[in-house]
Amino acid sequence: MMERGLVGHAIGIITGDTMCEDNLCSKCGYKFPRPIEDALRAELDKRKPIPVSERMPEETDWVMLYDNLAQQWMIGMLITLSTHGLQWATVDGYFFHGSNFSRVTHWMPLPEAPDETP
Protein backbone atom coordinates (compact mmCIF):
# COMPACT_ATOMS: atom_id res chain seq x y z
CA MET A 1 0.00 0.00 0.00
CA MET A 2 1.34 3.40 -0.96
CA GLU A 3 1.92 5.94 1.78
CA ARG A 4 -0.51 8.84 1.52
CA GLY A 5 0.13 12.55 1.66
CA LEU A 6 3.13 14.58 0.68
CA VAL A 7 5.65 11.86 1.63
CA GLY A 8 3.82 9.28 -0.45
CA HIS A 9 3.58 11.73 -3.31
CA ALA A 10 7.33 12.44 -3.16
CA ILE A 11 8.05 8.71 -3.16
CA GLY A 12 5.75 8.32 -6.15
CA ILE A 13 7.57 11.02 -8.10
CA ILE A 14 10.94 9.43 -7.34
CA THR A 15 9.78 5.93 -8.30
CA GLY A 16 7.66 7.09 -11.24
CA ASP A 17 4.56 5.66 -9.57
CA THR A 18 2.40 8.78 -9.71
CA MET A 19 0.50 10.92 -12.15
CA CYS A 20 -0.26 14.45 -11.11
CA GLU A 21 -2.60 16.98 -12.60
CA ASP A 22 -3.69 20.28 -11.11
CA ASN A 23 -2.06 19.56 -7.73
CA LEU A 24 -3.92 16.25 -7.22
CA CYS A 25 -2.07 12.91 -7.18
CA SER A 26 -4.14 10.34 -9.02
CA LYS A 27 -2.43 7.46 -7.18
CA CYS A 28 -2.90 8.56 -3.57
CA GLY A 29 -5.53 11.26 -3.92
CA TYR A 30 -3.41 13.79 -2.02
CA LYS A 31 -4.17 17.40 -2.87
CA PHE A 32 -1.10 19.50 -2.21
CA PRO A 33 -0.22 23.16 -2.55
CA ARG A 34 1.20 23.99 -5.99
CA PRO A 35 4.36 25.71 -4.63
CA ILE A 36 5.35 22.50 -2.81
CA GLU A 37 4.96 20.42 -5.97
CA ASP A 38 6.94 22.96 -8.01
CA ALA A 39 9.76 23.03 -5.44
CA LEU A 40 9.81 19.21 -5.24
CA ARG A 41 9.91 18.81 -9.02
CA ALA A 42 12.70 21.42 -9.32
CA GLU A 43 14.76 19.59 -6.70
CA LEU A 44 14.23 16.21 -8.36
CA ASP A 45 15.09 17.64 -11.78
CA LYS A 46 18.45 18.74 -10.37
CA ARG A 47 19.14 15.12 -9.41
CA LYS A 48 18.43 13.54 -12.78
CA PRO A 49 21.47 12.41 -14.79
CA ILE A 50 22.02 14.71 -17.78
CA PRO A 51 23.09 13.00 -21.01
CA VAL A 52 26.25 14.56 -22.43
CA SER A 53 24.49 14.46 -25.80
CA GLU A 54 22.02 17.05 -24.45
CA ARG A 55 24.31 19.32 -22.46
CA MET A 56 27.84 19.41 -21.09
CA PRO A 57 28.76 20.86 -17.69
CA GLU A 58 30.73 24.08 -17.43
CA GLU A 59 34.46 23.48 -17.64
CA THR A 60 36.19 23.13 -14.24
CA ASP A 61 32.90 22.61 -12.35
CA TRP A 62 33.10 19.49 -10.18
CA VAL A 63 30.28 17.11 -11.13
CA MET A 64 29.36 13.44 -10.88
CA LEU A 65 30.31 11.57 -14.07
CA TYR A 66 28.94 8.23 -15.24
CA ASP A 67 31.48 5.91 -16.88
CA ASN A 68 29.29 3.68 -19.06
CA LEU A 69 32.02 1.09 -19.63
CA ALA A 70 32.82 0.62 -15.92
CA GLN A 71 29.13 1.15 -14.99
CA GLN A 72 29.98 3.49 -12.11
CA TRP A 73 29.69 7.08 -10.96
CA MET A 74 32.77 9.15 -10.13
CA ILE A 75 33.55 12.78 -9.36
CA GLY A 76 35.36 14.82 -11.97
CA MET A 77 35.29 17.81 -14.26
CA LEU A 78 35.50 18.75 -17.90
CA ILE A 79 38.81 20.40 -18.79
CA THR A 80 40.78 21.45 -21.86
CA LEU A 81 44.50 20.70 -22.03
CA SER A 82 46.77 21.71 -24.87
CA THR A 83 48.07 18.13 -25.20
CA HIS A 84 44.73 16.29 -25.56
CA GLY A 85 42.07 18.97 -25.93
CA LEU A 86 38.69 18.50 -24.23
CA GLN A 87 38.67 15.69 -21.68
CA TRP A 88 37.19 14.44 -18.43
CA ALA A 89 39.46 14.46 -15.36
CA THR A 90 38.48 12.62 -12.17
CA VAL A 91 39.50 13.08 -8.56
CA ASP A 92 41.07 9.59 -8.77
CA GLY A 93 43.52 10.82 -11.41
CA TYR A 94 41.83 9.25 -14.44
CA PHE A 95 41.58 11.17 -17.71
CA PHE A 96 39.09 10.34 -20.44
CA HIS A 97 40.21 11.77 -23.77
CA GLY A 98 40.38 10.64 -27.38
CA SER A 99 38.39 7.44 -27.92
CA ASN A 100 37.77 7.13 -24.14
CA PHE A 101 36.04 10.53 -23.97
CA SER A 102 32.72 8.91 -24.96
CA ARG A 103 32.84 6.50 -21.99
CA VAL A 104 31.28 9.31 -19.94
CA THR A 105 27.64 9.30 -21.02
CA HIS A 106 25.92 11.26 -18.22
CA TRP A 107 26.70 13.78 -15.52
CA MET A 108 24.95 15.42 -12.56
CA PRO A 109 25.69 18.48 -10.45
CA LEU A 110 27.08 17.69 -7.02
CA PRO A 111 24.66 18.28 -4.12
CA GLU A 112 24.88 21.60 -2.33
CA ALA A 113 27.01 21.73 0.80
CA PRO A 114 25.06 21.88 4.08
CA ASP A 115 24.25 25.36 5.37
CA GLU A 116 25.35 24.54 8.89
CA THR A 117 27.88 22.27 10.49
CA PRO A 118 26.73 20.09 13.39
Buried (B, 14 or more C-beta within 10 A) or exposed (E): EBEEEBEBBBBBBEEEEBEBEEBBBEBBEBEBEEEEBEEBEEEEEEEEEBEBEEEBBEEEEEBBBBBEEEEEBBEBBBBEEEEEEEBBBBEEEBBBBEEBBEBBBBBBBEEEEEEEEE
